[in-house]
Structure formats: C-alpha cells, structure tokens
C-alpha cells in the first residue's frame, strides 16, 4: 500500500496504492514506531498458478569476491534486474539508488523498470523460473505475499540483514532498522521474506486549517466526531470521504479503532481467523459508528463511485473534512493539496472512555514490500541494491523526495519535515507503545481487499448492507479462508 495506485497500496499507495483489481502492512505488535509511507494490493485469485510452476530458469550468477566493500559477494559483472512499482512514491528515489549500485559495480548492467502491473507483468516470469532479482511488490496488482511465501517463491533475506550496514561496518543492516520491520517480513519462524522499505502511518487525514475554521479540535469520542461532522455539513462540507472503489482503505482507520475499543487481542483474533472473531462487541460498535456516518449523510455524496485519486482530490479541495489513508497521501496528492492546507493525521476517534486502549492508538508499520525471488538469477545483487537503499544517504533522499520515512532508523537530520510527515511523527510519539499492526493485508490479500473491503465494508458504507449483515458476510469469508487448505495460514506467535 505505500505508494498505492489504484490499479493501488496504493493508492498510486506507493503505498498503495494498493487497490483492488476489481476496481494498502503488517507487523505483529511493534512496540514503538515512527512512520510514513505506502500501501499494497490484491489481485483476484492471483498466484494460484504462479506458485505451481516453473522450470529452473536461467543459470544463477556465480558468486563474486567477498570484500569489505562487497560483503555479499556480488558478481561484479552480472546483470541485476530491478522492477519497481510505479506508485505514489514515484521512481526517482530508486533510480538514484541504482546509480550507486552502478558506480560500485561499473561492469554490471542494471536493468531497471517501473510498472503498475506487477502481477500481470511478473507472474508469467515466476511461472517460467525467470523472475527479476529485486521487486517492489506493491500496488493494485500486488502479488499475494502469503502465497509467495507459502509456495517457497521468495529468497530468505537473512544474509542481507546480517551483512554489514552500508554506512557503518560495525553494525549489521538489521541493527539500523526501525522497530518491527524485521518481524513484519517474517511469516513463520526466523526467515525474513520481505523488506518493507517505507514506514507508513495509517489513520484519519485532514486539513488542520479546515478544522480550525470550524473552531473544532480533532474529536476523541464518537459523539464528538458526529458533532464535528454535523457542523461541517452546515458549512457545506461533508464529514468524510474515502476510496469508494477500493474500500479496503477504510480499515486504515477502522482497524486501529477496533483495537482501541476492544484491545489488541481483538485484532489478533481477526488476523488468526478465529471463529466468531468478527462478532466481537468492539467490531459491532465500530461498524455501527461508521454506518452512522453514512446514515446521517456525513459521507460525501457519490463517494462509493470514487477511486482513491478522485476521493483524495475532493478532500483536498475541501469537499470533505476527513479521509482514511496512509502517509503516502501527502506525496500522492501533492499536486492538489493547497499550500496552506496544513495537512495532519490523527489516530482514529474512539467510542468513549470505556475503550480498552487510550486515544492516540494508531496503526503504523512498514510499507512498500521489496522481495528477492528464490529463482532470481542474481539474487545477491538484488540484496545489495536493498543494502544501498537502506543507507543513510538513500534514506534521506527518499524522505526528502517523497515525504515519507523509510525502514532505516534515522535519515531525517537536516531535512525540513513537511506538514504531513511532521504530523505523522507527532502521532507516533503520542501513541508510544500503543501501536497496532493488523496483518490481514499481508497474510490474506484476497480476503482483505476483495471480500472484507469491497464486498463487506464497501456495501455497508454505500448503504446497501447493515452492520449486522456486513459482519455476518465478513465472518463467513473469514471462516471459509480458515477452512481453505489451498492457502497457507498464519498466526500471531
């Protein structure tokens, strides 16, 4: 989801765009986080065959000479192919990192390309055993990560994590990363299959200027939220909008609200596909709260027919006050957000003082998932490109150009933080340890996007299903996924 793109994470949710083909994630409980970034998305049915097949492809590149400057023993003359998701983060940051690789290995040719069609472009190559060496697996056509891991399609990135960091040989790469990043890339056991490069804050995004004009503060309880929306409506402004064609954006604020109201264990039970997890009172309360927005006319008219870009544009123009999104939105909507917008993000509003977790509880995690295929011809080259990207210089370059943090724990010194980035960091500081990290969008892409998002939440928010009907339908989808032996199942450890 970070850059996402509707075809989105990601949104073009560099994170995103993460968008459903019919038309964002992440970690276990990370302790502290700081954020900004992306998204990812599903593709109907996807990789059923991708995982099945394939010959052995081309012969792998022979190892190079291991030196202090080449700790992964990259073949200095072998081609390295890098396919990037062309989403909300753009491609310049990656192109800049490729130049560093080319300078380090001047005899090696780098084949770099960017596309929003990740699945349709790369699935045939996975099937044939000739995948690229490094992939930014994001966007609406994101390949199903759970399937890739379950079918042994990915290389374990532990060699990269245990290699000396680019800037300080005395530190391993893993020791330079933000909390939770390594764990996010794990599914079962110790291997790390994914490197989430961006660091994303999910929540409710708004214009502080617009809120000030209403003489209101961000609402902490649902009664306060309804009051703010009523006041906005009187001023000709809708309270909310969202990516109606890709309603799996709604969970960016709804899931952490469920966690706030009922506790982390409710989200864990949902991730674990436990029986009746969706029937928890906290889920019911939050669904009913969001449905109330729709029933009282506080959602921008026509929202169910808008994609992520259209909804973000309407919001940026002041047609709606709040929008659920990820931190990639600042860069993705830069051309439509007014200079005096005063972009801000908040943790979700709760129900009332009986909530299990405090106001400020937020979803923040790694975004923009990079992978090295198991059958890559030059997988060590792909890992070396990631090592370069996780340097302080590349991290700073990314943050300065796309208004988002990276997995590198630092890289902001000397950079003037944009309003959204500054607000995201402040939200993380307020959250402290109260950071939740739902894993559904990592573990079960189809369930999260097509079923819970489009068929469940999308129908409810369009007024075509009641909360009770949506919950019953979603629980049915979750139960079916739990019983489906054709997909690998994951659980919080």
C-alpha positions as CSV (number, residue, x, y, z in Angstrom):
1,X,0.0,0.0,0.0
2,X,2.6,2.9,0.5
3,X,2.5,4.1,-2.6
4,X,-0.5,2.8,-3.9
5,X,-2.1,3.0,-7.1
6,X,-5.3,2.2,-8.0
7,X,-4.7,-0.2,-10.2
8,X,-3.1,0.8,-5.9
9,X,-1.3,0.1,-2.0
10,X,-1.6,2.4,-3.2
11,X,-3.2,4.0,-3.8
12,X,-0.5,5.0,-6.7
13,X,-0.3,3.7,-2.3
14,X,3.5,3.6,-3.1
15,X,2.0,2.6,-0.8
16,X,-0.8,1.9,-2.4
17,X,-1.7,2.2,-4.0
18,X,-3.0,-0.8,-3.1
19,X,-6.0,-1.1,-4.9
20,X,-8.3,-3.9,-5.9
21,X,-8.2,-5.4,-9.2
22,X,-11.9,-5.3,-9.4
23,X,-11.8,-1.8,-9.0
24,X,-2.8,-0.5,1.3
25,X,1.1,-3.8,6.2
26,X,1.8,-5.6,8.8
27,X,3.7,-6.5,11.8
28,X,3.0,-8.2,14.9
29,X,2.8,-5.8,17.8
30,X,5.6,-3.4,17.3
31,X,6.5,-1.6,20.3
32,X,7.4,1.9,19.1
33,X,7.1,3.3,15.7
34,X,7.6,6.3,13.6
35,X,6.2,6.5,10.2
36,X,5.1,7.3,6.8
37,X,4.7,5.6,3.5
38,X,2.6,3.2,1.5
39,X,0.4,0.5,0.5
40,X,-0.3,-2.7,-1.3
41,X,-2.9,-4.5,-3.1
42,X,-4.5,-7.7,-4.3
43,X,-5.1,-9.3,-7.4
44,X,-8.1,-11.6,-7.8
45,X,-7.3,-15.1,-7.2
46,X,-3.7,-14.4,-8.1
47,X,-0.7,-16.6,-8.0
48,X,-2.6,-19.9,-8.0
49,X,-0.5,-20.9,-10.9
50,X,2.4,-18.7,-10.2
51,X,3.4,-20.9,-7.4
52,X,2.8,-24.0,-9.3
53,X,5.3,-24.0,-11.8
54,X,8.2,-23.2,-13.4
55,X,11.3,-24.6,-14.7
56,X,14.6,-23.8,-13.2
57,X,15.0,-20.7,-15.4
58,X,18.4,-19.4,-16.3
59,X,21.6,-20.3,-14.6
60,X,22.2,-18.3,-11.4
61,X,25.1,-15.8,-11.5
62,X,28.3,-17.1,-9.9
63,X,29.3,-15.5,-6.6
64,X,31.8,-12.7,-6.7
65,X,34.7,-12.0,-4.4
66,X,33.7,-11.1,-0.9
67,X,35.4,-7.9,0.3
68,X,34.7,-5.1,2.8
69,X,33.0,-3.1,0.1
70,X,31.3,-6.2,-1.3
71,X,30.2,-8.2,1.8
72,X,27.5,-10.1,0.0
73,X,30.0,-11.3,-2.7
74,X,28.0,-9.8,-5.6
75,X,29.2,-10.9,-9.0
76,X,30.7,-7.6,-10.3
77,X,29.9,-8.3,-13.9
78,X,26.4,-9.9,-13.7
79,X,23.3,-8.1,-14.7
80,X,20.9,-7.1,-12.0
81,X,17.2,-6.6,-12.8
82,X,15.1,-4.4,-10.6
83,X,11.3,-3.9,-11.2
84,X,9.7,-1.1,-9.1
85,X,6.0,-0.5,-8.5
86,X,5.3,2.9,-10.1
87,X,3.1,4.3,-7.4
88,X,2.7,7.3,-5.1
89,X,6.4,7.4,-4.3
90,X,7.4,7.6,-7.9
91,X,10.6,6.1,-9.3
92,X,13.3,8.7,-8.9
93,X,14.4,7.5,-5.4
94,X,15.0,4.0,-6.8
95,X,16.8,5.3,-9.9
96,X,19.1,7.3,-7.7
97,X,19.9,4.2,-5.7
98,X,20.5,2.2,-8.9
99,X,23.2,4.8,-9.8
100,X,25.0,4.0,-6.6
101,X,24.9,0.3,-7.5
102,X,26.3,1.0,-11.0
103,X,29.1,3.1,-9.5
104,X,30.0,0.2,-7.2
105,X,29.9,-2.3,-10.0
106,X,30.7,-0.4,-13.2
107,X,31.0,-3.6,-15.2
108,X,27.5,-4.8,-14.2
109,X,24.5,-3.8,-16.3
110,X,21.4,-2.8,-14.3
111,X,18.0,-3.4,-16.0
112,X,15.6,-1.1,-14.2
113,X,11.9,-0.7,-15.0
114,X,8.8,0.6,-13.3
115,X,5.2,-0.5,-13.7
116,X,1.8,-0.6,-12.0
117,X,1.1,-4.0,-13.5
118,X,3.2,-6.0,-11.1
119,X,1.2,-9.3,-11.2
120,X,0.4,-9.4,-14.9
121,X,3.9,-8.5,-15.8
122,X,5.7,-10.8,-13.4
123,X,3.5,-13.8,-12.8
124,X,4.5,-15.4,-16.2
125,X,8.1,-14.9,-15.3
126,X,7.7,-16.6,-11.9
127,X,5.9,-19.4,-13.7
128,X,8.8,-19.8,-16.1
129,X,11.5,-19.6,-13.4
130,X,13.0,-16.3,-14.7
131,X,11.9,-13.6,-12.3
132,X,13.8,-10.3,-11.8
133,X,16.3,-10.0,-9.0
134,X,14.5,-7.4,-6.9
135,X,10.8,-6.4,-6.9
136,X,8.8,-3.7,-5.2
137,X,5.7,-5.9,-4.8
138,X,3.1,-3.2,-4.3
139,X,0.0,-1.6,-5.9
140,X,-3.4,-2.9,-7.0
141,X,-1.7,-5.8,-8.8
142,X,0.4,-6.8,-5.8
143,X,1.3,-10.4,-5.8
144,X,-0.2,-12.3,-2.8
145,X,2.6,-12.3,-0.3
146,X,1.1,-15.2,1.7
147,X,1.0,-17.4,-1.4
148,X,4.6,-16.4,-2.4
149,X,5.9,-17.4,1.0
150,X,3.8,-20.5,1.3
151,X,5.0,-21.8,-2.1
152,X,8.7,-21.1,-1.5
153,X,8.8,-18.4,-4.2
154,X,11.0,-16.0,-2.2
155,X,14.6,-15.9,-1.0
156,X,15.3,-15.5,2.7
157,X,16.7,-12.0,3.3
158,X,18.7,-13.0,6.4
159,X,22.1,-12.7,4.5
160,X,21.2,-9.1,3.8
161,X,20.1,-8.4,7.4
162,X,23.3,-9.9,8.8
163,X,25.6,-8.1,6.4
164,X,27.5,-5.0,7.5
165,X,25.4,-1.9,7.1
166,X,26.3,0.4,4.2
167,X,27.4,3.3,6.5
168,X,28.9,1.5,9.5
169,X,30.6,-1.9,9.0
170,X,30.4,-2.4,12.8
171,X,26.6,-2.6,12.6
172,X,24.6,-5.2,10.8
173,X,21.8,-4.0,8.5
174,X,19.2,-5.4,10.9
175,X,20.6,-3.1,13.6
176,X,19.9,0.0,11.6
177,X,16.2,-0.7,11.1
178,X,13.1,0.7,12.8
179,X,11.3,-1.4,15.4
180,X,9.1,-4.1,13.9
181,X,10.5,-4.1,10.3
182,X,12.3,-7.4,10.6
183,X,9.3,-9.1,12.3
184,X,7.0,-7.8,9.6
185,X,8.9,-9.6,7.0
186,X,8.6,-12.9,8.8
187,X,5.6,-15.3,8.5
188,X,6.6,-18.5,10.3
189,X,9.9,-18.9,12.1
190,X,13.1,-17.0,11.6
191,X,13.4,-16.4,7.8
192,X,12.7,-12.9,6.6
193,X,10.9,-12.9,3.3
194,X,10.1,-9.2,2.8
195,X,11.9,-5.9,3.3
196,X,9.3,-3.2,3.9
197,X,11.2,-0.1,2.8
198,X,8.8,2.7,3.5
199,X,7.4,3.4,7.0
200,X,3.7,4.2,7.0
201,X,1.4,5.9,9.4
202,X,-2.2,4.9,8.8
203,X,-5.1,7.0,10.2
204,X,-7.5,9.8,9.6
205,X,-6.1,12.6,7.5
206,X,-7.4,16.1,7.4
207,X,-6.7,19.8,7.0
208,X,-5.9,21.5,10.3
209,X,-6.9,24.8,8.7
210,X,-10.4,23.4,7.8
211,X,-10.8,22.1,11.4
212,X,-9.7,25.5,12.8
213,X,-12.3,27.2,10.6
214,X,-14.9,25.1,12.3
215,X,-13.5,26.1,15.6
216,X,-13.1,22.5,16.5
217,X,-10.4,20.1,17.7
218,X,-9.9,16.6,16.4
219,X,-12.6,14.5,18.0
220,X,-11.6,11.9,20.5
221,X,-15.0,10.3,21.1
222,X,-17.6,9.3,18.6
223,X,-20.2,11.7,19.9
224,X,-17.6,14.4,19.3
225,X,-17.0,13.1,15.8
226,X,-20.7,13.3,14.9
227,X,-20.9,16.8,16.3
228,X,-17.9,17.9,14.1
229,X,-19.4,16.3,11.1
230,X,-22.8,18.0,11.8
231,X,-21.1,21.4,12.0
232,X,-19.1,20.7,8.8
233,X,-22.3,19.7,7.0
234,X,-23.9,23.0,7.9
235,X,-21.0,24.7,6.3
236,X,-21.5,22.7,3.1
237,X,-18.7,20.3,3.8
238,X,-19.0,16.5,4.1
239,X,-17.5,14.9,7.2
240,X,-15.9,12.0,5.4
241,X,-14.9,10.6,2.0
242,X,-12.9,7.5,1.1
243,X,-11.8,5.5,-1.9
244,X,-15.2,4.1,-2.7
245,X,-14.0,1.8,-5.5
246,X,-11.3,0.5,-3.2
247,X,-13.0,0.4,0.2
248,X,-10.2,-1.6,1.8
249,X,-8.8,1.9,2.5
250,X,-11.5,2.2,5.2
251,X,-9.6,-0.3,7.5
252,X,-6.7,2.2,7.7
253,X,-8.7,4.0,10.4
254,X,-11.3,1.3,11.2
255,X,-8.9,-1.4,12.3
256,X,-7.0,0.7,14.8
257,X,-10.3,1.9,16.1
258,X,-11.4,-1.7,16.7
259,X,-8.1,-2.3,18.5
260,X,-8.6,0.9,20.6
261,X,-12.1,-0.1,21.6
262,X,-11.6,-3.8,22.2
263,X,-7.9,-4.2,22.7
264,X,-5.1,-5.7,20.6
265,X,-6.4,-9.2,21.2
266,X,-9.4,-8.5,19.0
267,X,-7.2,-7.6,16.0
268,X,-5.0,-10.7,16.7
269,X,-8.1,-12.9,16.7
270,X,-9.2,-11.5,13.4
271,X,-5.8,-12.0,11.9
272,X,-5.7,-15.5,13.2
273,X,-9.0,-16.3,11.5
274,X,-10.5,-17.4,14.8
275,X,-14.2,-18.4,14.9
276,X,-16.5,-15.5,15.6
277,X,-13.7,-13.0,15.8
278,X,-15.7,-10.5,13.7
279,X,-18.7,-10.9,16.1
280,X,-16.8,-9.2,19.0
281,X,-18.7,-6.3,20.6
282,X,-15.8,-3.9,19.6
283,X,-16.2,-4.8,15.9
284,X,-20.0,-4.3,16.2
285,X,-19.6,-0.9,17.9
286,X,-17.1,0.4,15.3
287,X,-19.1,-0.9,12.3
288,X,-22.2,0.8,13.7
289,X,-20.3,4.0,14.3
290,X,-19.1,4.2,10.7
291,X,-22.5,3.2,9.4
292,X,-23.9,6.1,11.3
293,X,-21.7,8.5,9.2
294,X,-23.4,7.1,6.1
295,X,-26.9,7.1,7.6
296,X,-26.7,10.7,8.8
297,X,-25.4,12.0,5.4
298,X,-21.9,12.8,6.7
299,X,-20.2,11.0,3.8
300,X,-19.5,13.0,0.6
301,X,-22.2,12.2,-1.9
302,X,-21.0,9.9,-4.7
303,X,-18.1,8.6,-2.6
304,X,-18.9,4.9,-3.4
305,X,-18.1,5.6,-7.1
306,X,-14.8,7.4,-6.5
307,X,-11.4,5.9,-6.8
308,X,-8.5,6.8,-4.4
309,X,-7.3,9.7,-6.5
310,X,-10.8,11.2,-7.0
311,X,-11.6,10.9,-3.3
312,X,-8.3,12.4,-2.3
313,X,-8.8,15.3,-4.8
314,X,-12.3,16.0,-3.5
315,X,-10.9,16.0,0.1
316,X,-8.0,18.3,-0.9
317,X,-10.5,20.7,-2.4
318,X,-12.3,21.0,0.9
319,X,-15.4,18.9,-0.1
320,X,-14.8,16.6,2.8
321,X,-13.0,17.0,6.1
322,X,-11.7,13.5,6.9
323,X,-10.3,10.7,4.8
324,X,-8.8,7.3,5.9
325,X,-5.4,6.9,4.3
326,X,-1.7,6.2,4.7
327,X,1.1,8.6,4.8
328,X,1.8,8.2,1.1
329,X,-1.1,10.5,0.6
330,X,1.0,13.6,1.1
331,X,3.2,12.8,-1.9
332,X,0.4,11.2,-4.0
333,X,-1.8,14.3,-3.6
334,X,0.9,16.9,-3.7
335,X,-0.4,18.4,-6.9
336,X,-3.9,19.0,-5.5
337,X,-3.3,19.8,-1.8
338,X,-3.3,23.6,-1.3
339,X,-0.1,25.1,0.2
340,X,-2.0,26.4,3.2
341,X,-3.9,23.1,3.7
342,X,-1.9,22.3,6.9
343,X,-2.1,18.6,6.4
344,X,-2.4,16.5,9.5
345,X,-3.1,12.9,10.6
346,X,-4.6,11.6,13.8
347,X,-5.1,8.3,15.4
348,X,-8.8,7.2,15.0
349,X,-11.5,8.5,17.1
350,X,-12.8,6.0,19.7
351,X,-16.2,5.3,21.1
352,X,-15.9,6.7,24.6
353,X,-13.9,6.4,27.9
354,X,-14.7,2.7,28.1
355,X,-12.3,1.9,25.2
356,X,-9.6,-0.6,26.2
357,X,-6.8,1.5,24.7
358,X,-6.2,5.3,25.0
359,X,-6.8,7.9,22.4
360,X,-3.7,8.0,20.2
361,X,-3.7,4.3,19.5
362,X,-2.6,4.1,15.8
363,X,-1.7,1.7,13.1
364,X,1.9,2.3,11.9
365,X,4.1,-0.1,10.1
366,X,6.4,-0.9,7.2
367,X,5.1,-0.4,3.7
368,X,6.3,-0.9,0.2
369,X,7.3,-4.5,0.3
370,X,10.5,-5.4,-1.5
371,X,11.2,-9.1,-2.3
372,X,14.0,-11.1,-3.9
373,X,12.6,-14.2,-5.8
374,X,14.1,-17.6,-4.9
375,X,14.8,-18.2,-8.5
376,X,16.4,-14.8,-9.2
377,X,19.5,-15.2,-11.4
378,X,21.3,-12.5,-9.4
379,X,19.6,-12.5,-6.0
380,X,22.7,-11.3,-4.2
381,X,22.7,-8.3,-6.5
382,X,19.1,-7.6,-5.5
383,X,20.0,-7.8,-1.9
384,X,23.0,-5.5,-2.4
385,X,20.6,-2.9,-4.0
386,X,18.5,-3.1,-0.9
387,X,21.6,-2.7,1.3
388,X,22.3,0.5,-0.6
389,X,18.7,1.7,-0.3
390,X,19.0,1.2,3.5
391,X,21.9,3.6,3.8
392,X,21.5,7.0,5.4
393,X,22.0,8.8,2.1
394,X,19.4,6.8,0.2
395,X,17.0,7.1,3.1
396,X,17.4,10.8,3.3
397,X,16.9,11.1,-0.5
398,X,13.7,9.1,-0.2
399,X,12.3,11.1,2.7
400,X,13.2,14.4,1.0
401,X,11.7,13.5,-2.3
402,X,8.6,11.6,-1.3
403,X,7.7,13.0,2.1
404,X,7.9,9.6,3.9
405,X,10.2,7.8,6.3
406,X,12.0,4.6,5.4
407,X,12.8,1.5,7.4
408,X,16.2,3.0,8.2
409,X,16.0,4.3,11.7
410,X,17.2,7.8,11.1
411,X,17.8,9.7,7.9
412,X,15.9,12.9,8.8
413,X,18.8,15.1,10.1
414,X,19.0,18.3,8.1
415,X,15.7,17.6,6.3
416,X,12.8,20.1,6.7
417,X,9.8,17.9,7.6
418,X,6.7,18.5,5.6
419,X,3.4,19.1,7.4
420,X,2.1,15.6,6.9
421,X,5.4,14.0,7.8
422,X,5.8,16.2,10.9
423,X,2.2,15.3,12.0
424,X,2.9,11.6,11.4
425,X,5.9,11.6,13.6
426,X,4.0,13.5,16.3
427,X,1.2,10.9,16.1
428,X,3.7,8.2,16.6
429,X,5.2,10.0,19.6
430,X,1.8,10.3,21.1
431,X,1.0,6.7,20.5
432,X,4.1,5.5,22.3
433,X,3.6,1.7,22.7
434,X,0.0,1.9,21.6
435,X,0.8,1.0,18.0
436,X,-1.2,-1.8,16.4
437,X,-0.3,-3.7,13.3
438,X,-3.1,-5.8,11.7
439,X,-1.6,-8.5,9.4
440,X,-4.6,-9.4,7.2
441,X,-3.4,-7.3,4.3
442,X,-0.1,-9.2,4.4
443,X,-1.4,-12.7,5.1
444,X,-4.6,-12.9,3.2
445,X,-4.8,-10.3,0.3
446,X,-8.0,-11.6,-1.3
447,X,-9.8,-11.8,2.0
448,X,-8.8,-8.3,3.0
449,X,-9.3,-6.5,-0.3
450,X,-12.0,-8.2,-2.3
451,X,-14.1,-9.7,0.5
452,X,-13.8,-7.7,3.7
453,X,-13.1,-4.5,1.7
454,X,-15.2,-4.5,-1.4
455,X,-18.0,-7.0,-0.6
456,X,-18.3,-6.2,3.2
457,X,-17.3,-2.7,4.1
458,X,-17.9,-1.2,0.7
459,X,-21.5,-2.5,0.7
460,X,-22.1,-1.2,4.2
461,X,-20.7,2.2,3.6
462,X,-22.7,2.5,0.4
463,X,-25.8,1.9,2.5
464,X,-26.6,-1.5,0.8
465,X,-25.9,-3.6,3.9
466,X,-26.4,-3.0,7.6
467,X,-23.5,-3.5,10.1
468,X,-25.0,-6.8,11.2
469,X,-25.3,-8.0,7.6
470,X,-21.7,-6.9,6.8
471,X,-20.3,-8.6,9.9
472,X,-22.2,-11.8,9.1
473,X,-20.9,-11.8,5.5
474,X,-17.3,-11.0,6.6
475,X,-17.3,-13.7,9.2
476,X,-18.4,-16.1,6.6
477,X,-15.5,-15.1,4.3
478,X,-13.0,-15.4,7.2
479,X,-14.4,-18.9,8.1
480,X,-14.1,-20.0,4.5
481,X,-10.5,-18.8,4.4
482,X,-9.7,-20.6,7.6
483,X,-11.1,-23.9,6.2
484,X,-9.4,-23.5,2.8
485,X,-6.5,-25.9,2.7
486,X,-5.2,-24.5,-0.5
487,X,-3.9,-21.4,1.2
488,X,-1.2,-21.2,3.9
489,X,-2.5,-20.0,7.3
490,X,-0.5,-17.7,9.6
491,X,-1.0,-16.8,13.3
492,X,0.5,-14.3,15.7
493,X,3.1,-16.1,17.7
